Amino acid sequence: MQHFRHLEPAVVERLFLRAPQPIDTSGDIAVIATGLGATLYMPATRDDLSETLVKRSSEGVCSLVIDLEDAVADHYLEQAVANAVDTLGSLDVADVFGSLVFVRTRTAEQVRRICAALSPSTNLLAGFVIPKFTAERGGEFLDEIAAGSEALGRRLLAMPVLESPEVVFRETRDSELVAIRDLLHRHRERVLAVRIGATDMCGMFGIRRDRDLTIYDVRVVADVISAIVNHLGRSNDDGFVITGPVWEYFADHERMFRPMLRQTPFAEQEAVRFRHQLVSHDLDALLREVALDRANGIQGKTVIHPSHVTAVHALSAVTHEEYHDAVDILESDAGGVRASGYGNKMNELGPHRNWARQTVLRAHAFGVTNEGITFVDLLTELAGR
């Protein structure tokens, strides 16, 4: 798979110092996980499921999920499973431009059914998303994914979603996360990333966050996210890539608070009208949340609307300044402090080393922008303004 592959070569050359590189989806899990970007969910009941997978992939989505869980009513479940199997069997990975296609199942038995229904010659299925993952029930899913990998003759990946009461409620949180960490390490070769189910978490407290707020303003959920990153997102052999929770809004509304996007970057790029467009579709709050995701050790994001993909990917590209700071830090094995080449900060060669490694990984997947190119340039180009 490759990000921004749908842009014209001349546009890529104008935007990027180092263009996004192809990612070997059979290769290193850390590289693949870093390159997930916006993972777009779609109900398995869609009549045009195959066409939608192809269309969204052609628009630059590199990670897609066929959803058999919350997006499907109980009485349509069998129809949805059949539709998912038909779609997986009818398309080739080349049809979706190398994008990763996952299935979110309700039960481990559905994993077994889907793998059994597919021919070893099919190659579209990249793996499974495991909802409401716990230490008690997660092992059954992971064992079925391992069995499916053996039956189909290739690695199937797993993405557990943490959203259960055992993780959310404080009295069981730490012990549950330790048990989940131990379980995931036993299956490390197939655990691609850990996803966060913030909608289910909010539901346990009767909360639905407003579109004027980010998930980090919902303190009871932000505390859970912090604990998940603490236990599972460490920058050592214990850590996994953690992906950001879904942003669920995409329509106009009357605002209570001031928009979260500064006017200056858009005025400099003569894109004031485009800023208004982003604000009117609630994408300013999404952009803010993506920035906060990264600040809290989270990469990529679950999305449910195609308009969200551009926002996630525009903020995933590594800036010229970030990249050169990262390279400067990694060039030395010694500690100490070195002034940034940009003359605006100090790079601490020890504490910032893990950040630098992660930045270089992200640069491989999403590219490095040319000096002077901002997220506004990427957003306007990706949105086709």
N, C-alpha and C positions, 0 to 999 in steps of 0.2 A: 504494500500500500504506500501511497505517497500523498502528502498534503499539498494543497494548492496546485494540484496537477491540472485542474480545469482552467487555470489562467493561461493567457497567451504568453509564449516565451519572452516577448519584449516587455510585458508587464512584470514578469518575474525578475527579469534583469534590472528593471527600474527600481523595484521594491527591495530586492535582496542582495546583500553582500555575499552571502552563502545561501544558495537555494536549498529548500527542504530536500532531504535525501530519501530514496526508496527505503522502506523498512521491510526486512525479511520476516514475514509472519510465521516462519518456522524456526526463527532464530532465538536470540536472547530475550527472555521474558521482560527484563527491565526496560529494554529498548522499545519493545512492543507496547508495554503498559504506558510508558511516557508519551508515546505517540498516539494514544487513543483519541485524545481531543474530546470533541462533543460526541457523546454516544446517544444516538437518536432511537427512541422507542416507538414502535408502531404495533397496533393490535393485530393479532393473528387472524382475526375475522375479516380483514379487508379483502374485498373481492379483487382488488387490483394489487395485491401484495407483491407479486413478482415485479410488476411494472414500477411500483413505488420504490422497491429496493434498487432497481437499476437507475431510476430517475434521481433519487437522492444521492446515490454514489457518484453519478455523473456531475452533480453539483458540488462535490467536494467532501461529502460525509464519508469518513473512513471507518466508522464503528456503528453498527446498527443492531438493534435487538427486536426480534419477533416476540411479542409479549403474549403469553398464555395465562398470565396471572391476573392482576387487578384490572387490566384493560378489557377483560373478557367476562361477560356474564356467565353464570354457571350453566344455564341451559344451552349456551352456544359452545361449550367447551369441546365436545367431541368434533364438531364442525371445525373449530379453530385448530385442533391438533392435526386433523386431516389436511387442512389448508396449509399449515406450516410444513408438513412432510412433503406435500406436492410441490411447494415452492422450493424447498431445499433440493428436491430431486430434479427439478426442471431447469435450474440455473447453474451455471459454472462460475467459479470465482472470477474468471476473466470478464464475465458479464457485469460484475459489480466493480470492475476496475481494481481488483485486488483488495477491496474493503473487507473488513472482518464482519461476519454475520453470526450473531448469537441467538439462542432461544432462551427466554425466561420461562421456566416450568414451575408448576405448583408443587409437584411431587417428584421423588426420585424415580418412581415407576414411570413417569412420563419421559424422563431421560432415557430409560431402558427402551421404551416403546419407540421413541424417535430414532434412536441409534439402530434398533433392529429393523426398522422400516427402510433405512437408507442402504444403498449399495456402496461397497467399498470404493467404487469408481467415482462416487460423488465427492466434491471437494468444497462445497459452499459453507458447510457448517464449521464454524471456528470453535464453538464451545457453548457453554451454558451459563446463564445468570441464575444464581440460587437465592430466592427470596427468603426473608425472615430467617436468616442463617443463625443457628445456635450450635454450641458445642455438642449438644445431644443429638440433633437431627442432621447436622451438616455432614457428618461422616458418611451417611448413607448416600447422599448426593455425590460426594467426591468419589466414593467407591464405584458408583454407577458410571460416572464420567471416565474413570480409569478403565473400566470394563469396555465402555463404548470406544475408547481410544484403541484398545487392543483389537476389538472386532473390526473396526474400520481401517486399521493399519496406519493411523497417524495421530498426532497429539491433538486432543481436544482440551481447550482451556476452560478454567472455571473463574467466575467472578461472584463471590458471595456478597450478599447485601445485608448489612447490619441494620436492623430496624425492629428487633424483638424486645419485649419487656425486660428480658434478662440483661440486655445491654443498656437499656434506657434507664431503668430504675436503679437508684444509687446503691441500695443495699446488696444488689447482686452484680453490679457493673464490673468491678475490678476482677473478681474471681471468674466471671464469664469471659471477659476479654483475655485473661491469661489462658483459660482452657481453649478458646478459639485460636489463639496464637499457636498453642502447641499442636492443635489439629491441623492448622494450615501449614505448619512446618513439615508435617509428615507427608503432605502432598505438594510441597513447594514447587516441584517441577511443572505443575499444571495450574497453579493459582496465579492468574494474570494480575488482578488488582482487586482491592476491596472497595465496594461501593457503599454509600451511605443513603439510607432510606428515610430522609427527614420528614416526608409527608406522614408516614406511619408513626414516627416519633411524636410529631405534633398532635396527631389524632389521639394519642394516649392521654393527653391533657386537655382535650377539647379545644385545641388551638388550630386556627388556620392563619398563617402569617399574611399580613397585608402586603400588597404589591409595592407599597412605598418603603418597605423594610427589607433587609436582607435576613438570611437565616441566622446570622450572627447577632442580630438584635433580639432573637428569641432565646433568652438566656438558658432556659432549661434544655433546649436542644443544642445550643452552642457548647454547653458543658459536656454533653455526650460526645460531640465531635472532637472536643479537646482530648477526652479520654481515649477515643479510638486512635487518634494520631499518636498519642503518648505510648500506647501499647503496641500499635501495629505499624506506625509510620516512621520508625527510627531509622537513621541513616547508617545502618550497619547490617550485618547478616540477618538480624531479626526482623528487618523492616520490609514492608510491602508498599507498593504505590496505592495511595488512597484517592479515590475520585470524589468530586463534589456532588452534593445533592441536587435534585431537579429544581429548575425554575419553572413555575407552572402558569405564568401569565403571558398573554400575548395580544390583548385587545386594548382599545382606547378606554380611558376612564377619567373621571374628574379627580385631580390630585389634591391630597391634603398637605403634603410637604413640598419644599423646593426641590426641583430636579437635582440629581446627583452628578450631572456632567457639567464641568466647567465650560464656559463659552469660549475662552481664549484659544484652546487648540483647534477648535472648529473655525473660528474667525481667521486664524492664521492660514488655514487650508481652504478658505472660502467655501466652507461647508456648513454654514449656520443653518440653512434650511434642512440639511441632513441631520443635524443635531436635533432639531425640532421633531423630525420624523422618529428618531430613536426614542426621544422622551415620550412622545405620544403613544408609542407601542410598548412602554415600560422597559425598554432595553437599557435605559440608563441604570436602573437598579440591578439588572442582570450584570452589566459591566462592573458595577461596584462589587457585586457578590463574587464574581470571578476573581477580581483583584484580591478580595479578602480570602478566598479559597487558597490562592497561592501564598499569601502572607501567613496562612496557618498550616502550611505543609501539604496542601492538597493540589492534585493535578487533574485536568480534565473535568468533565461534568456530564451528568445525565440531562438530556433535553427531550422535550416532547413536541417541539415545533421547529420546522426548518429555519425560521428566522433567527433562532437562537444560536445556530451553528456558527454563523459569521462572527458573532460577538465573542464566542469562546475561542475560536481559532485566531482572530485578530490579536487577542491578548496573550495567546500562547507563543507567538513568534518572539524570538529573543532579540532584544534591541542591540544595536551596535555597541552601546555603552556596556550593557550587561555582558556581552560576549568578550569584549576586550578586558574587562575586569576579571572574568572567569579564567581566561587564558593567562593573564598575568599571575594570578594566584597559583595556578597549576604548574607554571614554569619552574617554581622553586620548591624543593623538598624541605627547605628550612622553615623555621617559624619567622616571627617578626612581623613588622608592619611596613607597608609600601603604599605610597600615594597613588591613587588612581590616575591613569593617563588623562582622565577627564578633568583632573584638578579640583574635584568637588567632594572627595571622600577619602577615607583611609581603608585599604584592603588589609585585613588581618589574615595572614597566610595560613594560620592554623585553624581558627574558628570558622573561616569562610570556605574551607576546602571542600566540605561536603556540598555546600551550596554551589560551588564552582563546578563540581562533577555533574550535579543534576542539571545545571544550566547548559553544559556542553551536550548532555543527552537530549535536552529539549531542543537545542540548536540543530542537532542532527535531524530531528523529526519535523520541526516547524520553521527551520531556517533562521538566518540572522539578517536583520534589516539593514539597509544602507544607512549611513550617517544622515541624520535629518529626517528619516522616514519614521512616522509615528503610527500609533494604532489607528488614528483617523484615516491615514492613507490606506491602510489595509482594510479597514471597515468599508470605506467608500468604494474601493475596488471590488471587494467581495460581494457587496450589496448591489453592485452594478449601477451605482448612482450616475 
